[in-house]
Amino acid sequence: MGFFDGYNISTSGMSAQRSRINIVSANIANAKTTHTADGGPYKKQNIVFEDVLMKGLEKTNKSDISLPLLNNSSNSLNLRGVGVKTIYESKEKPIMRFEPSHPDANKDGYVAYPNINPVVEMVDLIEAMRSYEANVSAFTAHKSIDNKTLEILRS
């Protein structure tokens, strides 16, 4: 494992969670949007993460030390992080409310609202924020370890 690998993994997690926070925030902000450029109500967006290859560790081991765990063909030698695989729109049907005076009401007086529950979105937002904070903590811990290592090496 390289000197900066822990930082790279933590920052990939922070970046992914930042994207998630942005998507959830957009959902909350548009929970009452009845008319978009596409002509219908806002559609809730969801985000899917994936395990991504950050950097190949194809360095040859110049020593003759055998590492049985690393030589196992089922164990990957690649450094992995997390990234955004896709952002997709929800297929849920909109919620219809009877509001005949609303400008977006249909001929029967119903308005299509996005099927977004603000409480569920807030819980998702809090979870994303906590995950982001966990990645910041891991980054900070790695930085402390590296600082202590450099301090020991200087003395």
N, C-alpha and C positions, 0 to 999 in steps of 0.2 A: 504494500500500500504506500502510495506516494505522500509527500508532505502536505499537499493541498487537497487530497482526495476527500477528506472529511468536510472541508469547506465546500467543495463542489457538490457533494451530496446534500448538505444542508441548504445551500442556495437553490438547488433544483427544487427542493421541497417548498422553500419560501416562494419561489416563482409560481409553482403550481397552485399553492394556496392563495396567492394574490389574485390569480386568474379566477379561482373559485369565488373569492370575495367579490370581485367585480361582477361576475355573473349573478350571484345571489342579490347583490345590491341593485342591479338592473331589474331583477324580478320584483323586488320590493317597491322600487320606484314606479314601476309600470303596472302594479296590481290593479289599478282602476282605469287603465288605458283601454278605451273602447274602440278607438279608431287609429290604425297605423297606416303607413304608406302602402301596405299591401291591401288595405281595405277592410280588414277585420280587426278583432281585438288582439292585443298583444299576446304572444304565445310564450309561455314559460320556457326558459332555457335551462338545460342541464349540462353538466360537464362530466367527462369521463377521463380518468387518469390512466396512464400506462407506465410500465417499467421501461425506462429507456437506457440505452447503452451510452455511458458518458465518455469512456475512454478505454481503449483496449490495453490490457496489460500483457503484451506479447514480448516483454523483455526476457531475454534468456538469463537463466540463473547461472552465473559464472562459477559458483561454488559447486562442490559435489554433494551438497546436502540434499537428501531426499525429503520431500514434503509430501507424505502420502495423502493428506487431505486435498492438497492442490493438484495432485496427479490424477485424482478420480475424474473420469470422463464425464460424470454427471454433475460435477461441481464446476461452475463457470468461473473463469479467471478474469472476467470483465467487471469493471466498476459500473454500477448501475445507480440510477437516480430515478426521479419521477418527472413526468411531463404530461402535458395535455394531449390526450389522444383525439378527442373530438368534443365539439359543443353542438348539441342538437336541440331542436325545438320539441316540446312536449306534444304528444298526440291527443291529449285530453280535450274533451269538448268544453266549450266555454259555458259559463254559468249564465242562464237567461233570467233576467229580472224584469218585472213589469214596471216600466217607467215610460208611459206614453208621451210625456212632455220632453223627453231627452232627445237631442238632435240625432242621435244614432239609433233611435228606436226603429224596429222593423214595422211592417204594415199592421201587425197585431199588437204593437205597443211594447214589445220586449226588446231589451238591450242586452247584447252579448258582452259579458265581462270575462276577463282572463280567469282561468281556474287556478288561482294562486292563493294559498293560505298564508297570510303574513306571519302567523305564529310558527308555522313549519319553516318558513324562510328565515326567520330570526334565529331559530335553533340551528339551522344549517350555517348561518353566518357566524354564530358563536363557536360552533365546532371548527369552522375554517380558521377563525381567529386563534383558537387554542392550538390548532395544528401548526399554524404559522409561528406562534410563540414557542412551541416545542422545538421547531427547527432553529429558531434564534437561540434558544438555550443550548442546543447541541453545538451550534456554531461557536458560541461563547465558551463552552466547556473545552472544545477543541483548541480554541485560541489560548485559553489558560494553560492547558497542557503544553502547548508549543512554547509559550512564554517561560514556563517553569523549566522546560527542557533546555532552552537557550540560556537561562540563568545558571543552571547546573553546569552546562558546558563552558561557560565563561569563567567559572570559579575553579 
